[in-house]
Amino acid sequence: MKKNEKIKLVALGGVGENGKNMFVVEVDEDIFVIDAGLMYPQNEMLGIDIVVPDISYLKQNEEKVKGIFLTHGHEDHIGGLSYILRDLNVPVYTTRLTAELAKEKMKEQDFKEQARFEIITAASVLHFSSATVSFFKTNHSIPDSIAIVIQTSEGAIVHTGDFKFDQTAGELYKADYGQMAKIGDKGVLCLLSDSTDADKPGYSTSDAIVRQELIHSFLHTKGRIIAACFATDLNRIQHIFDAAVKSNRKVAIMGKNLHRVLNIALKHQYLLVEEEVIISFNEIQQYPSDQVVILTTGTKGEPIEALQKMAKKNHKQVLIGEGDTVLFSTSTLLGSEVFVYKTIDMLYRAGATVLSGNKTFNSSNHGSQEELKFMINMMKPKFFLPIHGEYRVLKAHANLAEECGILYENIHIPEHGEFVELKDGKLRVAGKIPAGNVLIDGSGIGDVGNIVLRDRKLLSQDGILTVVVTLNKAERMISAGPEIITRGFVYVRESEKLLEEAADRVKDIVEKSISKDSFDWTGIKQDIRDCLNQFLYEKTRRRPMILPIIMEVKPVKK
């Protein structure tokens, strides 16, 4: 292999945040893109459906991009792919299940172009002019999860994807320890490692324990069970089916997203379930309640919203009541804890028993501190970059790497768009590129920015006040108005005096302006805004968005 002159790394998403995972490795004139995830909007992103990475740099260098390499089939790693491929005509390299789930997601997002999927396995090796790309199996909550190894002349760059280590994992989920050890012995230049649970001491819970706990709960629960999980958490779904079989229960599947995922998994034998175990909703009434499990998820692949509807009796198919048991078999999304606790409260009010406190049921699918140390010690990297997670977990992972003997100056917590260069045995930051969020709102891609979000925030806080004035410019007089219309600001019937005073002030401003020799619409509108802003704040301590509308009536020609 020829000597590589330039090795650069840059995170376009997934650092300092949860989701939107995308990492770029640049070796000489070749660019390798790892993952293309989405992130669901934070509270301040009003009206936004999803968030994807800004790929301006990749668009400018499309001829260098050799492909997009997907580590596994969760939305935070594949959900942005359709938006990326609208701008980049490059191949996508990934495993069978990940490819099928990505295609289904792209269809859901109305992607109409032709994507080029190249199916690989953990044993595949791809040769490019600057580097060789290989893979190894990792253990995560979904089969066909892989890590990506970019072999350069200076050593390997290893991207772990999401992972944990489970000594009792089944064949579909078993990590390839032998391959990891070989890669570590050969020499790893830089390790990019999953940091999601870097602040949790010890080890993650083994799936064998989860399975046994679920079977025990199913056997000792009377009445109907509603099991809530993420649609792509196939390992947990397999455990639920296993527990249903052991307890002589049938399983009804609820949710379009879950149906689509399970159809793919069953077709390709990533889920092992006997056909007679699954029943339709029409068949539920044929079985006693203690022989039924309802497996549910929501519109975004998570179950919380659907459970709320069931508890409020608003759901079309299932109403939760006395005698039902709700099982949260999923870890809580970071940032949604309050929403989850409110949902649990609603379920109790509806009369259900909720199994959510048992940490085994909703155990994490990411490695805890001892597993992260094990990965570092297996790989023995010279340089270390923690990825995937908020800054606090990236920092915790960086501390773990230092504990494992990696030099402090060889550890770097990346920021979005920050170019990290590995050259002459040293790590240095070599500039920044544009990186951030592209907001998807309905069919609009990136057409909503900070100004629109600011306006939405203002509207959500203090409402809007619209002032309508009609002028006769020729006769320099007000023909109609001022009329004031408000939404979300004050209750009009109780604030008539306030609005009359506001209208009088607007009338004074307009009359003074049109009495001058020259005036312009923009100036009048700004004067109205300034006057009402001050007046309304003094009276109400609120700042509604003020929208002046001035119309002109033209004289009728006789």
Stockholm file with secondary structure:
# STOCKHOLM 1.0

chainA/1-558         MKKNEKIKLVALGGVGENGKNMFVVEVDEDIFVIDAGLMYPQNEMLGIDIVVPDISYLKQNEEKVKGIFLTHGHEDHIGGLSYILRDLNVPVYTTRLTAELAKEKMKEQDFKEQARFEIITAASVLHFSSATVSFFKTNHSIPDSIAIVIQTSEGAIVHTGDFKFDQTAGELYKADYGQMAKIGDKGVLCLLSDSTDADKPGYSTSDAIVRQELIHSFLHTKGRIIAACFATDLNRIQHIFDAAVKSNRKVAIMGKNLHRVLNIALKHQYLLVEEEVIISFNEIQQYPSDQVVILTTGTKGEPIEALQKMAKKNHKQVLIGEGDTVLFSTSTLLGSEVFVYKTIDMLYRAGATVLSGNKTFNSSNHGSQEELKFMINMMKPKFFLPIHGEYRVLKAHANLAEECGILYENIHIPEHGEFVELKDGKLRVAGKIPAGNVLIDGSGIGDVGNIVLRDRKLLSQDGILTVVVTLNKAERMISAGPEIITRGFVYVRESEKLLEEAADRVKDIVEKSISKDSFDWTGIKQDIRDCLNQFLYEKTRRRPMILPIIMEVKPVKK
#=GR chainA/1-558 SS CCCCSCEEEEEEESBSBSSCCEEEEEETTEEEEECCCCBCCCTTSTTCCEEEECCHHHHHTGGGEEEEECCCSCHHHHTTHHHHHTTCCCCEEECHHHHHHHHHHHHHTTCCSCCCEEECCTTCEEECSSCEEEEEECBCSSTTCEEEEEEETTEEEEECCSCBCCTTCCTTTCCCHHHHHHHHHHCEEEEEEECTTTTSCSCCCCHHHHHHHHHHHHHTCCSCEEEECCTTCHHHHHHHHHHHHHTTCEEEEECHHHHHHHHHHHHTTSSCCCGGGEECGGGGGGSCGGGEEEEECCTTSCSHHHHHHHHTTCCSSCCCCTTCEEEECSCCCTTCHHHHHHHHHHHHHTTCEEECSCTTTTCCSSCCHHHHHHHHHHHCCSEEEEESBCHHHHHHHHHHHHHTTCCGGGBCCCCBTEEEEEETTEEEEEEECCCCEEEEETTEESCCCHHHHHHHHHHHHHCEEEEEEEEETTTTEEEEEEEEEEESSCCGGGCHHHHHHHHHHHHHHHHHHHTSSCCCHHHHHHHHHHHHHHHHHHHHSCCCEEEEEEEECCCCCC
#=GC SS_cons         CCCCSCEEEEEEESBSBSSCCEEEEEETTEEEEECCCCBCCCTTSTTCCEEEECCHHHHHTGGGEEEEECCCSCHHHHTTHHHHHTTCCCCEEECHHHHHHHHHHHHHTTCCSCCCEEECCTTCEEECSSCEEEEEECBCSSTTCEEEEEEETTEEEEECCSCBCCTTCCTTTCCCHHHHHHHHHHCEEEEEEECTTTTSCSCCCCHHHHHHHHHHHHHTCCSCEEEECCTTCHHHHHHHHHHHHHTTCEEEEECHHHHHHHHHHHHTTSSCCCGGGEECGGGGGGSCGGGEEEEECCTTSCSHHHHHHHHTTCCSSCCCCTTCEEEECSCCCTTCHHHHHHHHHHHHHTTCEEECSCTTTTCCSSCCHHHHHHHHHHHCCSEEEEESBCHHHHHHHHHHHHHTTCCGGGBCCCCBTEEEEEETTEEEEEEECCCCEEEEETTEESCCCHHHHHHHHHHHHHCEEEEEEEEETTTTEEEEEEEEEEESSCCGGGCHHHHHHHHHHHHHHHHHHHTSSCCCHHHHHHHHHHHHHHHHHHHHSCCCEEEEEEEECCCCCC
//
